Amino acid sequence: MREIIEKFIDDNGQQLLHDLGRLVAIPSVAPVSPQPGPYPYLEPCAQALDYMLRRGSEIGLAGENIDYRCGVLSYGDGDESIAIAAHLDVVPAGDGWTGDPFSLRVEGDTLYGRGVNDNKGSAIMSLYLMKFLQENQIPLKHKIQLILGCDEETGMTDMPYYLSKKKAPAITLVPDGEFPICVGEKGLCEGEIISQPTSDDSPILSLKGGSASNMVPSSAVAVVRATDLPTPACGDITLCEKDGQTTITAAGVSAHASTPDAGDNAIGKLVDYLLDCALVEGYEKDVLETARDLSCTCYGEGFGVACADETFGKLTCICGTIKKDEQGQYAIGFNIRWPMAIQGDVLKSAIELCCGDIDAKLQLNLFDEPHYVDPEQPAVQALKRCYEQVTGEPCGHYVISGATYARYFPMGLTFGPMFHSDIEQMPAGHGSAHQPDEMLPLATLKKALAIYIDTIAALDGIL
């Protein structure tokens, strides 16, 4: 069987690159939220899905378009299914590329282009897994499905939609991370605290900090109707007086919400200084004190939910954004990633209590419970054996603070396609998912394909 797999990979290498190039050329950036009309994630995402379904049909697979939110390619006729879930949407190209982000470049053994790593390379790899099964008419008890989503990078509304229409697979592999096996993901909560309007004569004319709720903010700025303010004790705060007003700028260090201790929250510095200056009182002071509690701590102390467990470690919580609008309302954006040490309803109650203390409205944009699969499960052990057989390396497991499609499936496991050694060799600021010059070694893609072929056969035998 090993020789058959290797020959298939060698024989199909050029066509695989051609298909990947066609897919990378489609700028399939999904909107922040689904749109009305036939293409909820806009036409480029629909084009990417159409391309994959058409290629699947040409290979001989059964295909289904589920309202352009996702699609499915299937092999076999079993009552139960084993699935692979990959996404076709990508983040915007951004700046800093050394070539066209939407044109596949092959330099030596390295592939470059937006999505080659996250997640179009995996989608094409999975398509060729299905092609191997079809061409060799591999007899399997389970139906094998390739689920193709179009909204992973924004709201992940596609997989709940899929599960509202279809039965959950017996197991779902998600090639959207690193080998070896990711068995768990922290719970995710993201939202905004919206205050009541503050006084019209407030000396704080404007206040804004951060650009995303899931990033520790590196800057925050306030304009106040006051001068001769105290010299900031913090060296990261600067003052600029003009026409009876002072612009107060706080500088911090950006970091991802999952690793807040690697950053330095600029909002916390700014709000702390404003409170020290005693510029406001009453209700607006209460709002700013809430913002300080959330931005000067990073493990949930502000909401009173600090906790940890052995599997996931500490709960993390950041205040990522703050803004005062023209009506005097504050919007405080936060992001929480929580372990199994706290129940979701307890967490939500604590956030609601905090909002109630300042008569604020809570707007929850995301609330997903933690996802965890026991690593002693037979399916996880089967993945472990297949990885070790193909790579000759020991296979462990890990958990993450981020999110993949795995969290939506009862038996969802993130499995490759990257190896940690691939990431270690990338230049700083370039090469990985969401960065300029996103890359994937061709050898890694081929090795992942071999691992997946073995894995599907092994899972079919034990489930």
C-alpha positions as CSV (number, residue, x, y, z in Angstrom):
1,M,0.0,0.0,0.0
2,R,2.9,2.4,0.8
3,E,4.2,2.1,-2.7
4,I,0.8,2.8,-4.2
5,I,0.4,5.9,-2.1
6,E,3.9,7.2,-3.0
7,K,3.3,6.6,-6.7
8,F,0.0,8.4,-6.6
9,I,1.5,11.4,-4.9
10,D,4.4,11.5,-7.5
11,D,2.0,11.0,-10.5
12,N,-0.4,13.7,-9.3
13,G,2.1,16.4,-8.1
14,Q,1.8,18.7,-11.1
15,Q,-1.9,18.5,-11.3
16,L,-2.2,19.2,-7.6
17,L,-0.1,22.4,-8.0
18,H,-2.3,23.4,-10.9
19,D,-5.4,23.0,-8.9
20,L,-3.9,24.9,-5.9
21,G,-2.8,27.7,-8.2
22,R,-6.4,28.1,-9.6
23,L,-7.8,28.2,-6.1
24,V,-5.2,30.7,-4.7
25,A,-6.0,33.0,-7.6
26,I,-9.5,33.5,-6.3
27,P,-9.5,36.3,-3.6
28,S,-12.0,34.6,-1.4
29,V,-12.2,37.0,1.5
30,A,-15.5,36.6,3.4
31,P,-17.4,39.6,4.9
32,V,-17.6,40.2,8.6
33,S,-21.2,38.8,8.6
34,P,-23.3,36.9,6.1
35,Q,-24.8,39.1,3.4
36,P,-28.3,38.9,1.8
37,G,-28.7,37.3,-1.6
38,P,-27.5,34.1,-3.2
39,Y,-23.9,34.5,-2.0
40,P,-23.8,35.0,1.8
41,Y,-20.0,35.2,1.8
42,L,-19.8,37.2,-1.5
43,E,-19.0,36.0,-5.0
44,P,-15.3,35.2,-4.6
45,C,-16.1,32.7,-1.9
46,A,-18.8,31.2,-4.1
47,Q,-16.3,30.9,-6.9
48,A,-13.9,29.0,-4.7
49,L,-16.6,26.6,-3.7
50,D,-17.8,26.2,-7.3
51,Y,-14.3,25.4,-8.3
52,M,-13.8,22.7,-5.7
53,L,-17.2,21.1,-6.3
54,R,-16.5,21.1,-10.1
55,R,-13.1,19.4,-9.6
56,G,-14.7,16.9,-7.3
57,S,-17.3,16.0,-9.9
58,E,-14.5,15.6,-12.5
59,I,-12.8,13.2,-10.2
60,G,-16.0,11.2,-9.8
61,L,-17.1,12.3,-6.4
62,A,-20.6,13.2,-5.3
63,G,-21.0,16.9,-4.6
64,E,-23.5,19.1,-2.8
65,N,-23.7,22.9,-2.5
66,I,-25.3,23.9,0.8
67,D,-26.7,27.3,-0.1
68,Y,-23.1,28.7,-0.8
69,R,-22.4,28.6,2.9
70,C,-20.4,25.4,2.5
71,G,-20.2,22.3,0.2
72,V,-19.6,18.6,0.6
73,L,-17.7,16.1,-1.6
74,S,-18.4,12.5,-0.8
75,Y,-16.9,9.0,-1.5
76,G,-18.7,5.8,-0.6
77,D,-22.1,4.9,0.7
78,G,-21.8,4.2,4.4
79,D,-24.6,5.2,6.9
80,E,-21.9,6.9,9.1
81,S,-19.3,9.3,7.8
82,I,-15.7,10.2,8.4
83,A,-15.1,13.8,7.5
84,I,-12.4,16.3,6.8
85,A,-13.3,20.0,7.2
86,A,-11.3,22.6,5.4
87,H,-12.1,26.3,4.6
88,L,-11.8,28.2,1.3
89,D,-12.0,31.7,2.6
90,V,-8.8,33.6,3.4
91,V,-7.8,36.8,5.3
92,P,-7.1,39.9,3.2
93,A,-3.7,40.0,1.6
94,G,-2.4,42.9,3.6
95,D,0.9,44.6,2.9
96,G,4.5,43.4,2.8
97,W,4.4,40.8,0.1
98,T,7.3,40.2,-2.2
99,G,5.0,38.9,-4.9
100,D,1.4,38.8,-6.0
101,P,-0.5,37.2,-3.0
102,F,-3.1,35.8,-5.3
103,S,-0.7,34.1,-7.7
104,L,0.8,30.8,-6.6
105,R,4.6,31.0,-6.6
106,V,6.8,27.8,-6.4
107,E,10.3,28.5,-5.4
108,G,12.3,25.4,-4.9
109,D,10.2,23.2,-2.6
110,T,8.2,26.1,-1.1
111,L,4.8,27.3,-2.1
112,Y,3.8,31.0,-1.7
113,G,0.4,32.6,-1.8
114,R,-2.5,33.8,0.3
115,G,-4.2,30.6,1.6
116,V,-1.5,28.0,0.7
117,N,-1.1,27.3,4.4
118,D,-4.5,28.6,5.7
119,N,-6.3,26.7,4.3
120,K,-6.4,26.2,0.6
121,G,-3.4,23.9,0.6
122,S,-5.3,21.6,3.0
123,A,-8.4,21.8,0.9
124,I,-6.5,20.6,-2.2
125,M,-4.6,18.0,-0.2
126,S,-8.0,16.6,1.0
127,L,-9.4,16.7,-2.5
128,Y,-6.5,14.5,-3.7
129,L,-7.1,12.2,-0.7
130,M,-10.6,11.7,-2.1
131,K,-9.1,11.2,-5.6
132,F,-6.9,8.5,-4.3
133,L,-9.8,6.7,-2.8
134,Q,-11.9,7.0,-5.9
135,E,-9.2,6.0,-8.4
136,N,-8.2,3.0,-6.3
137,Q,-11.8,2.1,-5.4
138,I,-10.7,1.6,-1.8
139,P,-13.4,-0.4,0.0
140,L,-14.6,1.4,3.2
141,K,-17.4,0.9,5.6
142,H,-17.9,4.6,6.1
143,K,-18.8,7.4,3.7
144,I,-15.8,9.8,3.4
145,Q,-16.7,13.5,3.2
146,L,-14.8,16.6,2.5
147,I,-16.7,19.5,4.0
148,L,-15.7,22.8,2.5
149,G,-16.5,26.0,4.5
150,C,-16.4,29.6,3.4
151,D,-16.6,31.6,6.6
152,E,-13.8,30.3,8.9
153,E,-11.8,33.6,9.1
154,T,-14.7,35.8,10.2
155,G,-17.7,34.5,12.0
156,M,-17.6,30.7,11.5
157,T,-21.3,30.7,10.7
158,D,-20.8,28.1,8.1
159,M,-20.3,25.0,10.2
160,P,-23.3,25.6,12.5
161,Y,-25.3,26.0,9.3
162,Y,-23.9,22.7,8.0
163,L,-24.8,20.9,11.2
164,S,-28.4,22.4,11.1
165,K,-28.8,20.6,7.7
166,K,-26.7,17.5,8.1
167,K,-25.9,14.7,10.6
168,A,-22.6,15.2,12.4
169,P,-19.8,12.8,11.2
170,A,-18.5,10.1,13.5
171,I,-15.2,11.9,13.5
172,T,-14.0,15.1,11.8
173,L,-10.4,15.9,11.0
174,V,-9.5,19.5,10.5
175,P,-6.2,20.2,8.6
176,D,-5.9,23.7,9.9
177,G,-3.1,23.7,12.4
178,E,0.1,21.7,13.2
179,F,0.8,18.0,13.6
180,P,0.6,16.0,15.7
181,I,-2.9,16.1,17.3
182,C,-4.9,19.0,18.8
183,V,-7.4,17.5,21.2
184,G,-8.9,20.7,22.6
185,E,-9.6,24.4,22.3
186,K,-10.4,26.9,25.0
187,G,-13.9,28.4,25.2
188,L,-14.2,31.7,23.4
189,C,-16.2,34.8,24.4
190,E,-16.1,38.1,22.7
191,G,-18.3,41.1,23.1
192,E,-18.8,44.7,24.0
193,I,-20.0,46.6,27.1
194,I,-22.1,49.5,25.9
195,S,-22.6,52.2,28.6
196,Q,-25.4,54.7,29.0
197,P,-24.7,58.2,27.6
198,T,-22.4,60.3,29.8
199,S,-22.7,64.0,30.6
200,D,-22.8,66.5,27.8
201,D,-20.3,68.7,29.6
202,S,-17.8,65.9,30.2
203,P,-14.2,67.1,29.8
204,I,-13.4,63.9,27.8
205,L,-14.2,65.0,24.2
206,S,-13.1,61.7,22.6
207,L,-11.4,58.5,23.6
208,K,-10.4,55.6,21.3
209,G,-8.0,52.7,21.8
210,G,-7.3,49.4,20.0
211,S,-8.4,48.1,16.6
212,A,-9.7,44.6,17.4
213,S,-11.2,42.9,20.5
214,N,-8.8,39.9,20.1
215,M,-5.6,41.9,20.2
216,V,-3.9,43.6,23.1
217,P,-4.0,47.3,22.0
218,S,-0.7,49.1,21.3
219,S,-2.1,52.6,21.3
220,A,-4.9,54.6,22.8
221,V,-5.7,58.3,22.5
222,A,-8.0,60.8,24.4
223,V,-8.7,64.4,23.8
224,V,-9.8,66.3,26.9
225,R,-11.0,69.9,27.6
226,A,-8.2,70.7,30.1
227,T,-4.6,71.8,30.2
228,D,-1.8,71.8,32.7
229,L,-2.4,68.2,33.5
230,P,0.0,66.3,35.9
231,T,3.2,64.9,34.4
232,P,2.5,61.2,33.7
233,A,4.3,58.8,36.0
234,C,4.2,56.4,33.1
235,G,6.8,57.1,30.4
236,D,4.6,55.6,27.7
237,I,2.1,58.5,28.0
238,T,2.6,61.8,26.1
239,L,0.7,65.1,26.4
240,C,0.1,67.6,23.6
241,E,-1.7,70.9,24.5
242,K,-3.4,73.0,21.9
243,D,-6.2,75.6,22.0
244,G,-7.2,74.8,25.6
245,Q,-7.3,71.0,24.9
246,T,-4.9,68.2,25.6
247,T,-4.3,65.1,23.5
248,I,-3.2,62.2,25.7
249,T,-1.5,59.3,23.9
250,A,-0.7,56.0,25.5
251,A,1.7,53.5,23.9
252,G,1.7,49.8,24.6
253,V,2.8,46.5,23.0
254,S,0.4,44.5,20.8
255,A,-0.1,40.8,21.4
256,H,-2.7,38.2,20.6
257,A,-5.5,37.8,23.1
258,S,-4.5,34.2,23.8
259,T,-1.1,35.5,25.1
260,P,-1.9,38.7,26.9
261,D,1.1,38.6,29.1
262,A,3.3,39.1,26.0
263,G,1.7,42.5,25.5
264,D,1.3,45.8,27.3
265,N,-2.3,47.2,27.2
266,A,-2.3,50.9,26.1
267,I,-6.0,51.3,27.1
268,G,-5.1,50.4,30.7
269,K,-2.4,53.1,30.8
270,L,-4.6,55.8,29.3
271,V,-7.6,55.1,31.5
272,D,-5.5,54.8,34.6
273,Y,-4.0,58.2,33.9
274,L,-7.4,59.8,33.2
275,L,-8.7,58.5,36.6
276,D,-5.6,59.7,38.4
277,C,-6.2,63.2,37.0
278,A,-9.8,63.1,38.5
279,L,-11.2,64.6,35.3
280,V,-14.6,62.9,35.7
281,E,-16.9,61.8,38.5
282,G,-20.2,60.0,39.0
283,Y,-21.3,57.6,36.2
284,E,-18.5,58.3,33.8
285,K,-16.0,57.6,36.5
286,D,-17.7,54.2,37.2
287,V,-17.5,53.3,33.5
288,L,-13.8,54.2,33.3
289,E,-13.1,52.2,36.5
290,T,-14.7,49.2,34.8
291,A,-12.5,49.7,31.7
292,R,-9.4,50.0,34.0
293,D,-10.4,46.8,35.8
294,L,-10.6,44.9,32.5
295,S,-7.5,46.5,30.8
296,C,-5.0,46.5,33.7
297,T,-5.5,42.7,34.3
298,C,-5.3,39.9,31.9
299,Y,-6.5,36.7,33.6
300,G,-10.2,37.5,34.3
301,E,-9.7,39.4,37.6
302,G,-11.8,42.4,36.2
303,F,-14.8,40.2,35.8
304,G,-14.0,38.1,38.9
305,V,-13.6,34.9,36.9
306,A,-9.9,34.1,37.3
307,C,-9.3,30.4,37.1
308,A,-7.2,27.7,35.6
309,D,-7.0,23.9,35.0
310,E,-4.3,21.4,34.2
311,T,-5.5,20.9,30.6
312,F,-5.8,24.4,29.3
313,G,-4.0,26.5,31.9
314,K,-5.3,30.0,32.9
315,L,-8.4,31.8,31.7
316,T,-7.3,34.9,29.7
317,C,-9.2,38.1,29.3
318,I,-8.3,41.4,27.6
319,C,-9.9,44.7,27.0
320,G,-9.0,45.1,23.3
321,T,-11.0,48.2,22.3
322,I,-12.6,51.2,23.8
323,K,-14.4,54.1,22.1
324,K,-16.5,57.0,23.2
325,D,-19.0,58.1,20.6
326,E,-20.7,61.4,19.9
327,Q,-23.5,60.6,22.2
328,G,-21.1,60.1,25.1
329,Q,-21.6,56.3,25.2
330,Y,-18.6,54.1,25.8
331,A,-18.1,50.8,24.0
332,I,-15.6,48.5,25.8
333,G,-14.6,45.5,23.7
334,F,-13.3,42.4,25.4
335,N,-12.1,38.9,24.6
336,I,-12.1,35.9,26.9
337,R,-10.6,32.4,26.4
338,W,-11.6,30.1,29.2
339,P,-10.7,26.6,30.4
340,M,-13.0,23.9,31.6
341,A,-12.4,25.1,35.2
342,I,-15.4,27.4,34.8
343,Q,-18.9,26.7,33.3
344,G,-20.2,28.9,30.5
345,D,-23.3,30.0,32.4
346,V,-21.2,31.1,35.4
347,L,-18.9,33.1,33.1
348,K,-21.8,34.8,31.4
349,S,-23.4,35.6,34.7
350,A,-20.2,37.3,35.9
351,I,-20.0,39.4,32.8
352,E,-23.7,40.4,33.1
353,L,-23.2,41.3,36.8
354,C,-20.3,43.6,35.8
355,C,-22.5,45.3,33.2
356,G,-25.3,45.6,35.7
357,D,-23.1,47.5,38.1
358,I,-22.8,50.3,35.6
359,D,-26.2,50.0,34.0
360,A,-24.6,49.0,30.7
361,K,-25.8,46.8,27.9
362,L,-23.9,43.6,27.0
363,Q,-23.5,42.7,23.4
364,L,-22.1,39.2,23.0
365,N,-20.7,38.5,19.5
366,L,-19.2,35.1,20.2
367,F,-19.8,32.6,23.0
368,D,-18.4,29.1,22.3
369,E,-17.9,26.5,25.1
370,P,-14.5,24.8,25.4
371,H,-13.9,21.8,23.1
372,Y,-12.0,18.7,24.3
373,V,-11.6,15.1,23.1
374,D,-10.1,12.5,25.5
375,P,-6.7,11.7,24.0
376,E,-7.2,8.0,25.1
377,Q,-10.1,7.7,22.7
378,P,-9.5,4.9,20.1
379,A,-9.8,7.4,17.2
380,V,-7.0,9.6,18.7
381,Q,-4.8,6.6,19.2
382,A,-5.4,5.6,15.6
383,L,-4.2,9.1,14.5
384,K,-1.2,8.7,16.7
385,R,-0.2,5.4,15.1
386,C,-0.6,6.6,11.6
387,Y,1.5,9.7,12.2
388,E,4.3,7.6,13.7
389,Q,4.2,5.1,10.9
390,V,4.6,7.8,8.2
391,T,7.0,10.1,10.0
392,G,8.9,7.7,12.2
393,E,8.5,10.3,15.0
394,P,6.7,10.0,18.3
395,C,3.2,11.5,18.3
396,G,1.8,13.6,21.2
397,H,-1.2,15.8,21.6
398,Y,-1.8,19.5,22.6
399,V,-4.5,22.0,23.2
400,I,-4.8,25.6,21.8
401,S,-6.4,28.9,22.8
402,G,-7.5,29.6,19.3
403,A,-10.4,28.3,17.2
404,T,-10.8,25.9,14.3
405,Y,-13.8,24.0,12.8
406,A,-13.0,21.2,15.2
407,R,-14.9,22.9,18.0
408,Y,-18.2,22.5,16.2
409,F,-18.0,18.7,15.9
410,P,-18.5,16.2,18.8
411,M,-15.4,14.3,17.7
412,G,-13.4,17.1,16.0
413,L,-9.6,17.0,16.0
414,T,-7.2,19.4,14.4
415,F,-4.5,17.3,12.6
416,G,-1.8,19.1,10.6
417,P,-1.0,20.0,7.9
418,M,2.1,21.9,9.1
419,F,5.0,20.6,11.2
420,H,6.5,22.7,14.0
421,S,9.8,22.6,12.2
422,D,8.2,24.3,9.2
423,I,7.1,27.3,11.4
424,E,10.5,27.5,13.2
425,Q,12.2,28.1,9.8
426,M,10.0,31.0,8.7
427,P,11.5,34.5,8.8
428,A,10.1,36.8,11.5
429,G,6.9,38.4,10.4
430,H,6.6,36.5,7.2
431,G,5.4,33.1,6.0
432,S,2.8,31.8,8.4
433,A,-0.9,32.1,8.2
434,H,-2.2,35.7,8.0
435,Q,1.3,37.0,7.4
436,P,2.8,38.3,4.1
437,D,4.5,35.7,1.9
438,E,2.3,33.0,3.4
439,M,4.2,29.7,2.6
440,L,3.9,25.9,2.8
441,P,6.7,23.5,1.9
442,L,5.5,21.2,-0.9
443,A,7.2,18.2,0.9
444,T,5.0,19.0,3.9
445,L,1.8,19.0,1.8
446,K,2.8,15.6,0.3
447,K,3.7,14.1,3.7
448,A,0.3,15.3,5.1
449,L,-1.5,13.7,2.2
450,A,0.3,10.4,3.0
451,I,-0.6,10.6,6.7
452,Y,-4.2,11.4,5.8
453,I,-4.6,8.5,3.4
454,D,-3.3,6.1,6.1
455,T,-5.5,7.8,8.8
456,I,-8.8,7.5,6.9
457,A,-8.2,3.7,6.3
458,A,-7.3,3.3,10.0
459,L,-10.3,5.2,11.3
460,D,-12.6,3.2,9.0
461,G,-11.4,0.1,10.5
462,I,-11.9,1.0,14.2
463,L,-15.1,3.2,14.2
